[in-house]
Amino acid sequence: MDARGQPVSQQEIERLWESVARHTANPRVGIFGPDSVSWKVNRESALFLGAGRAALLQLAHPWVATALDQHSNLLNDPLARFHNTFRVVFTMVFGTLDQALAASRHLYHLHTRIQGEIPESVAAYARGSRYEANEVNALVWVFATLIESALKAYEIVLPPLSSFERETYYAESRTLAALFGIPAEALPADWTSFEAWMRAMLVSDALGVNTLSREMVHGILHGRGSWVPIPNWYRALTAASMPERFRGEFSLVYGEREDRTVARARSWLPRIYRCLPASLRFVGPYQEAQSRLLGLRVNALTRASNRFWMGQSQMMFAKSDRESE
């Protein structure tokens, strides 16, 4: 895929919404359901272990870094970015069909307002060149970082998925991609092709780091603008998970000391994680979805978990969000 593509049109996104709705067997269950690999992976709180990696890889795309600098408050409020991302993704994965489509509409219309110019030349992008958040290849990159980092985080603490499960996870994720505004033809055909595409992207000039993105990365890793402390083991684990190219370009500290820290974390994390009660191990949106399918009310622990992950107590988008569209 080229470094630049076409923005997703209103006609195209409506076609994708119709396709997702048509292929959803039970709208109340949502686009996946309890038997899906997507629920199996995305229900795990271990996803937090990959959140830093996904955020850093997204910032390696000059369009994403510039858009976040010019259209968000990432440096002063990184927690809001965390909440906004998981609010959309978890609602798409665990919500009803109506909720998933509402999240997709919110994302699409938000992205239509995010446009601008690259302030300085970086990688394949010349100074003054235009960017748009709804451009297909930029969307593919953000989507790719999320699904790949989720799987890597899952396998830090739990047994790896089988080859069949990986292929199923990717096939399901192509439906999720449609809600991002990504048509099927813009994606690699299967997991093996996806891995090859990722390897090619990571050495290409479609990605590149400058002073701005480097400063943003260090702000995230040190919790600047947030009350949430970032432990040393998490910074080390994130650096270890990054491709060597971007450890260098982002100036991430990673030596023998960090390597030992990562080895210790990979030893104690699985032991502790597998002993967690379900109320902590499984994310609130998954628990909310289970309550919905059982006809139960969402309990206080689930609402608290939702606030941690999404910044709100339930998956349904706030009225103000719908009005802003």
N, C-alpha and C positions, 0 to 999 in steps of 0.2 A: 504494500500500500504506500502511496505517495505521502510526502510530508504534509501536503495540502490537499484538501478535497472540497466538497461542496457543503454548505450549511443545510441542515435538515429543514425542508419546507413544511409549512402547515399541512399541505396535502399529504406529504409523506408520513408525518407523524400521525395523522388521522388514520391513514391506511394501516399503520403499525398497531394503533390502539384497537382498530376493528379486528385485526388478525389475532391479537392476544385474547380479546373477548370471545371470539369465535372458537378458539382452541382451549378455552378454560372449561373443563367438564362440570365443575361445581363452583359457581361464583361465590358462595358463602365460604367455601374452603380457601379459595384464592387460586393463584396461578400455579402453585406447586402442591403442597399438602403434606400430611404426616409421613407418608411413605417415600417422599422424595429425598434425594441426596442433598439437595439445597437446604432443606430443613435440618437434616442431620449435621451439616457443616455449620450453617449460619446460626443455629441455636446456641452454640458454644460461646461462653464468655471469653474463651481463649482467643477469639478474634481480636481482642484488645492487643494481643502480642504482635499482631501484624499491622496494626493501625499506623504506627510510626513509619514502617517500611512503605506502606501504600502512599502515605502523605509525602514522603521524601521522593519517591519515584514520580509522583505527579508533578512535583516541583522541578523535576529534571526536564519537563517539557516547557520550553520558553513561553508558549501561549498560556499555559495553566498558571505559571508563576506570575506572569504579567497581569493576567486577569484577576488573580487573587490579590495582588498588590493594589490594583486600581479600582477594584469593585468589591472588596471585602475588608473586614477588620481583623484579618488573620493574626497579624503581629501583636495586636493589643487584646485580642479575645480569641485565642486558638480553640478554646472549649466550644465556642459557638460553631466553628467549622466542623468540629467533631460531631456535635449534636445534629447539625443540619445534614451532614452526610448520612449518619446512621438513621435519622428520622425518615429520610427518603428511602434508603435501601431496605431497612427492616419493614417499612410499610409495604413496599413492593413485594418482598419475600413472604411475609407472614400475614398481611392484611387480606381482607376480602378482595374480590375483583374490583369492586367500586373504589375501595381505598387505594389499591395499587394504581388504578387509572388516575385517581385524583392526585396521587404523588407524582405520577409521570407528567400530568398536565402542569402541575406546579413547577416541576423541574424544567420542562420545555419553555414555559413562558418566562421563567426567571432567566434562563440562558439567552433568550432573544434580546434581553437588555444588556447583555455583557459583550461589548465590542470595544475595540480600541486599536492602538498602534503599539508596536514593539519599540521601546525607547532607545534601544541600542542593539547593534548586530550581535547575534548569538546563534551558534550552530548554523542551521540552514536558513535562518530568518534574518533578513536585512532590517536595519534600522528604518522605522517608519512603515514597515509592512503591516497589513491589517490582520487582526485576529478576531474570531467569533467563537463564543463558547459552544454554539450549536453546530460547529463544523464537524463532519463525520469522524475524521481521523483523530481529532482531539478527544472526542467522546469515546472512541475505541480505546485510546490510551488510558483514560481515567478508569473506564470499565475494566480493562485488563489488569491494572494494578490492584483493583479491589478483589477480583475473583482469584487471582494468583496469590496475593498476600493472605487472603482468608484461608486458602488451602495450606500454605506454608505454616501459618499460625496453628491451625488445627493439628498438624503433624508434629509440632513441638511437644505436645502433651498427650496425644492420642495415637493409636496405631494408624499407619498410613492407609489411605484408601486403596482398594484393589484397582487394577487397570480398568475393569468394567465400571467401577464406581466413579473413577476419574472421568471417563468418557461420558457417563451419564450426567455427572455434575456439570461438565462443559455443555452438553446438549441442553440441559435445563437452563443454564446461564444464558444461552442464546435468546431464550424468551425474556429473561431479565434485561438483556441488551436492547431488545425492542422497546422496552419501557424507557430506556435511556435515549431513544431516538435513533438507534443503530439498526439499519436494515441487515438482513442475514448475509447478503452478498458482500458486505464490508468486513465480515469476520472470517477468520480461518475456519475451515470446515470441521475440524475435530481437535481433540486435545493435543495429539501429536503435532499437528500443524500449528496449533496455537503456541506450543512450546518453542517450535522453530521460529515462528514469527517474533516471539518475545526475545529470543537470542539475537535475532537480526536487529531488532529495534534498539537493544541495549548497546550496540556498537555503532549505531547509525548517527548521522548528523540531524536526524529528526529530534534528537534530544541534545541538551547541552546546558551547562551551568554558567551563570555569571555572578557578579557580586550580590545582586539583589536576591537571587534564589538561594545563594549560600547563606546570606544573613537570615533569610526566612527559615531555613532548615535549622540553623543553630538556635534560633528563637524557639522553635517547636521542641527541639530536643532538651532544652533547658527550662521549658515551662514558662517562658516569659509572657507576661500578660495574663497568667492563669494562677489560681490558688492551688492547683493540683501539682504536687511535687513529682518530678520525674526521677525515679531511682537510677543509680549508676548501672545496675544490671540491665535495666530496660534500654538505656542508651547503648550499652555494649551489645546487647542482643540485636537491636535494630541495625547497628553498624555492621555486625557480623552477617546479617541477612542481605546486605546491599551488595550489588555487583562491584567488583574491585574498582572498575572505572569510576564509579560515583562515590566510593569512599574517598578517592583522591580528589575528584572535582569538587566535592562538598567539604573537603578538608576535615573529614571525620577522624577522630582519634581512635586508632585501633592497633594495639600492639600486644605484647605478651601478657601484660596485666589484664587487658580487656578479654583476651582469649581465655585466660583462666576464669574470669568472671562468667563468661558465657558457658564454659564447660560446667561450672558449678550450677548455674541457673538451669541448664538442660538436665541436670541430675535431680534437683529438688522440685522443679516445677511440675513434672508429671505426677510425682508422688503426692504432692499436696492437692493438685488439681482434681485428681480422680477421687479424692476423699470429700470433695465439696458437696454440700447438700444441693439438691436440684434447684432450690430457690436462688442459689448463688451461681451455680455452674451454668444454668440455662438463662439466656437473656430474657428480659421482661417481655419483648414483643412476641417471642415464641410462647411464653407462658400465657400471655393474653390470647393468642390464637388457640391454644389448647382449651382455655376456659370458654372461648366462643363456641368451639365445636362441641363441648360438653354442656352448653347452655348454662354456664355458671357466670357469676359476676366476677369482675377483675378484683383480686384482693389487694390489700395494702402493700404487701411485699412486691407484688408484680408492678404496682404503680410506682413504687420507689425505684425498682430496677429500670423501668421505662424512663423515669426522670434522669437517671444516671446516663443511660445510653442515648436518649433522644431529647432530653430537656423538657419533656412533657409526660403526663401520666398515662396517656393512651395513644394509640396509633393514629386515630383520626386527625386529619389536619385541622388546625384552628380556623374559625370562620374568617379571620383577618387574612389568612393565607389564601383562601379561596377568592375572597374579594379582590385581593391584589392582582389576581390573574386577569 
